[in-house]
Amino acid sequence: MSSPHDGHAVALELDCTTLPCPMPVIELARHLGDVAAGELIAVVAMDAAAAVDVPAWCRMKGQEYVGADVTEDGRPRYVVRRLG
């Protein structure tokens, strides 16, 4: 499967696989400042709501939702580019 981020490495990957909604998005918000502007941060989440919540959070917070892919072991991963 091709990755949504055109070969750019994810600077930080958050493992939120065991966290229920809305915790994956809360963790994303908490750690956004851990990456520089322009870098990618990814949220790995089994919570089905993350597929909707992460893009919605990006729209509300002015960040770029790059897309979804899967980890090597098949878990859903949502990739965000920090814009500022």
Steps between C-alpha positions, in 0.01 A plus 500: 500500500637841414549748776314832495806703583710456184801351671533769766590336827262527791686693770284369786260208517253483788383153599139552604379149415353432842347844554125560455349804331582789538844420645688454167414857398583631848841330476550652153426847638731442797794391286464727196756735652751214517558523123621799300280684253495306173570166668263205512339353809300178486233356725459122509148430623264204490208725601279527189409860586862607446445475123252788533640675807858554378403674170235705683753606764741605224233720338415661834864557599639606161724196454537289186344154501736307273303176496469151641714195452580192704792401719715201408279283721178627343377755755332818365724807506396862441767744382499875568741772387557772756451836328584732783 
